[in-house]
Amino acid sequence: MSAKKNTFEDSLLRLKEISELLESESTGLENSIKLYEEGVKLAKKCYTTLSEAELKINELKSDLEQSIDQ
């Protein structure tokens, strides 16, 4: 992976690539394990990003509801 910070969308695209490579019959066992490991790391990163986004949205929604109720 490059030194630049990958975006959520970059991670999803890479996960799709990994999935296609793992489904390919030409990918060897050793490479498949490495790809799977990379995929797990990316999936964790995406899950964390989504969880943080959900938390932020809930906070914003709560702030909006409080300002409307006042």
N, C-alpha and C positions, 0 to 999 in steps of 0.2 A: 504494500500500500504506500501511497505517496505521503509526504510530510504534511500536506495541506489537510485541514480538517474536513472530513467528509460530511455532507449534509444528510439529513434523513432520507431524502430522495435518492442520493447516491448509494446509500446503504441498501435501500430497497432494490435498486437496479442490480447491485452486486449480488444480492440474495437471489434474484431471478436468474442471473447468470450461473451462479453456483448450482441452483436447482436443475437447470438445463444440463450442466456438465455432469452432475451426479446421475441424471437419468440416461446419459449417453453411455452406450456400451463400450465406447473406446477409452473411457476414463479408468485407469488402473486403481487397484485397491489402495496403494500408498497415497496416491494423489487424491483419491476419494476421501480418505481420512483427513487429510490436510484441508480439503475444501469443506468438509463437514464441520471441522473445528472452527474454521473461519466463519462459516454460516451461523454457528451457535453464538459466536461473539457478536456478530452483526445483529442477530435477532435480539440478543440481550440489550444491545445499544438502542435498537429501534423501540423495544418495549419501554425502556427507561425514558426515552424521548417522548413517547406517547403518554406515559404516566405523568410526566412533568407538564406536558401541554394540557392534559385533562385537569390537573390541579390548578394551573394558571387560569383556565377558562372558568372553573368553578369559583375561584376567588374573584374574578372580574364580574361574574354573574351575581355573586353575593353582594359585592360593592354596589352594583347597579340597583339591585333590589332594595338595598338599604337606603340608597339615595332617593329612590322613588317613594318609599314608605315614609320618609321624613316630611 
